[in-house]
Amino acid sequence: MKQFEQSRLLNSLPDQFFAALSKKVIEYAAMGHDMINLGQGNPDQPTPDHIVASLKAAANRPDFHKYPPFQGQVFLKEAAAEFYKREYNVDLDPHTEIAVLFGGKAGLVELPMCLMNAGDYMLVPDPGYPDYWSGAAMAGAAMDYMPLVEENNFLPDYEEIGEERLERAKLLLLNYPNNPTGAQATRYFFDETVQLAEKHNICVVHDFAYGGIGFDRQKPPSFLQSKGAKEIGVELYTLSKTYNMAGWRVAFLAGNKSVISAINLLQDHLYVSLFSAVQQAAATALTGPQNCVRELSDTYERRRDALVKACQAIGWNVKAPAGSFFAWLPVPKPYTSVEFSDLLLEKAHVVTAPGIGFGAYGEGYVRVGLLTEENRLEEAIKRIGKLGLFIDKKAGK
């Protein structure tokens, strides 16, 4: 069969680092091993019943069996605006300041294509969600990495970036609560970001995917709560984490009108919006009872506490994440993150994500998902403890 050459665009895309990890997991599971997979970011709880019921009822509506409006149903945009007013006291115009997205990932990849030209610079976190790199590649943009280090609470140090790099940047990408570190941002940090963006004419994109998951009674702040934030940026909110709607592919973008207009224009050429029944279910999630959100966050917090306690019991010196459903755990010497992850896979049958897969500054860590029951998290750490890597209490530092 004739082989057709792929486009330069496809060849420019970054490698899917975690595809190789997934292949290894499948191989070990096929051997009959009891694998505890903590390397994924796939929520393990079902979508709340009232949201599923809303989808079922909406799917029976004949008027929803047609193409929806190109830029999404007005009722979903109004629900998103109501959600932001209720949760963050942020006023949004549903017609001009909200765009419906085919999931958060799609929006994150689309935004650089909407705002950047080939050779333009975008500031991205390191470590960070790998699909940020995909968006840059699609746009032909250059990435300028902002180190996230523990000494600065995994926040970028704008002074370290310097004036010259800030002046050339067109886009600044942030994500709090953070994947993979589990760090939270403060209102003060977002205020500082707005001032910086205004000074250097940078568009800020805040990936608020884990906005519903904060621990120790600390509700994650929205970037849009900062004065002037709508003037210089947007925030992306997905329903996949807050409402366990992973796979439903529904999210929205909120904020700057020109950015909303740009992504709507691009999506007009890609999609005819989401199935209206899914949009109705999403509106139900945003405006309906929110006890399911609090219960889910509490579940992740209990799992976090169980994980940290188990790590401490084997002498692994770890810090508890402040939000998201991930923990960012230090790798013991002399291993690299890949070597350590491979060792845990082969000897303990525990799957973790090597930090290097999230960027150069991810080296020295592995990411662990809080996406299984507490007893399985405890069992995973017990297995790791049996390897004798943390007998010296200082080894995990």
Rosetta blueprint (number, residue, H / E / L):
1 M L
2 K L
3 Q L
4 F L
5 E L
6 Q L
7 S L
8 R H
9 L H
10 L H
11 N H
12 S H
13 L L
14 P L
15 D L
16 Q L
17 F H
18 F H
19 A H
20 A H
21 L H
22 S H
23 K H
24 K H
25 V H
26 I H
27 E H
28 Y H
29 A H
30 A H
31 M L
32 G L
33 H L
34 D L
35 M L
36 I E
37 N E
38 L L
39 G L
40 Q L
41 G L
42 N L
43 P L
44 D L
45 Q L
46 P L
47 T L
48 P L
49 D H
50 H H
51 I H
52 V H
53 A H
54 S H
55 L H
56 K H
57 A H
58 A H
59 A H
60 N L
61 R L
62 P H
63 D H
64 F H
65 H L
66 K L
67 Y L
68 P L
69 P L
70 F L
71 Q L
72 G L
73 Q L
74 V H
75 F H
76 L H
77 K H
78 E H
79 A H
80 A H
81 A H
82 E H
83 F H
84 Y H
85 K H
86 R H
87 E H
88 Y H
89 N L
90 V L
91 D L
92 L L
93 D L
94 P L
95 H L
96 T L
97 E L
98 I E
99 A E
100 V E
101 L E
102 F L
103 G L
104 G H
105 K H
106 A H
107 G H
108 L H
109 V H
110 E H
111 L H
112 P H
113 M H
114 C H
115 L H
116 M L
117 N L
118 A L
119 G L
120 D L
121 Y E
122 M E
123 L E
124 V E
125 P E
126 D E
127 P L
128 G L
129 Y L
130 P L
131 D H
132 Y H
133 W H
134 S H
135 G H
136 A H
137 A H
138 M H
139 A H
140 G L
141 A L
142 A E
143 M E
144 D E
145 Y E
146 M E
147 P E
148 L L
149 V L
150 E H
151 E H
152 N H
153 N L
154 F L
155 L L
156 P L
157 D L
158 Y H
159 E H
160 E H
161 I H
162 G L
163 E H
164 E H
165 R H
166 L H
167 E H
168 R H
169 A E
170 K E
171 L E
172 L E
173 L E
174 L E
175 N E
176 Y L
177 P L
178 N L
179 N L
180 P L
181 T L
182 G L
183 A L
184 Q L
185 A L
186 T L
187 R H
188 Y H
189 F H
190 F H
191 D H
192 E H
193 T H
194 V H
195 Q H
196 L H
197 A H
198 E H
199 K H
200 H H
201 N L
202 I L
203 C E
204 V E
205 V E
206 H E
207 D E
208 F L
209 A L
210 Y L
211 G L
212 G L
213 I L
214 G E
215 F L
216 D L
217 R L
218 Q L
219 K L
220 P L
221 P L
222 S L
223 F H
224 L H
225 Q H
226 S L
227 K L
228 G L
229 A H
230 K H
231 E H
232 I H
233 G E
234 V E
235 E E
236 L E
237 Y E
238 T E
239 L H
240 S H
241 K H
242 T H
243 Y L
244 N L
245 M L
246 A L
247 G L
248 W L
249 R L
250 V L
251 A E
252 F E
253 L E
254 A E
255 G E
256 N L
257 K H
258 S H
259 V H
260 I H
261 S H
262 A H
263 I H
264 N H
265 L H
266 L H
267 Q H
268 D H
269 H L
270 L L
271 Y L
272 V L
273 S L
274 L L
275 F L
276 S H
277 A H
278 V H
279 Q H
280 Q H
281 A H
282 A H
283 A H
284 T H
285 A H
286 L H
287 T H
288 G L
289 P L
290 Q L
291 N H
292 C H
293 V H
294 R H
295 E H
296 L H
297 S H
298 D H
299 T H
300 Y H
301 E H
302 R H
303 R H
304 R H
305 D H
306 A H
307 L H
308 V H
309 K H
310 A H
311 C H
312 Q H
313 A H
314 I L
315 G L
316 W L
317 N L
318 V L
319 K L
320 A L
321 P L
322 A L
323 G E
324 S L
325 F L
326 F E
327 A E
328 W E
329 L E
330 P E
331 V L
332 P L
333 K L
334 P L
335 Y L
336 T L
337 S H
338 V H
339 E H
340 F H
341 S H
342 D H
343 L H
344 L H
345 L H
346 E H
347 K H
348 A H
349 H L
350 V E
351 V E
352 T L
353 A E
354 P E
355 G H
356 I H
357 G H
358 F H
359 G L
360 A H
361 Y H
362 G H
363 E L
364 G L
365 Y E
366 V E
367 R E
368 V E
369 G E
370 L L
371 L L
372 T L
373 E L
374 E H
375 N H
376 R H
377 L H
378 E H
379 E H
380 A H
381 I H
382 K H
383 R H
384 I H
385 G H
386 K L
387 L L
388 G L
389 L L
390 F L
391 I L
392 D L
393 K L
394 K L
395 A L
396 G L
397 K L
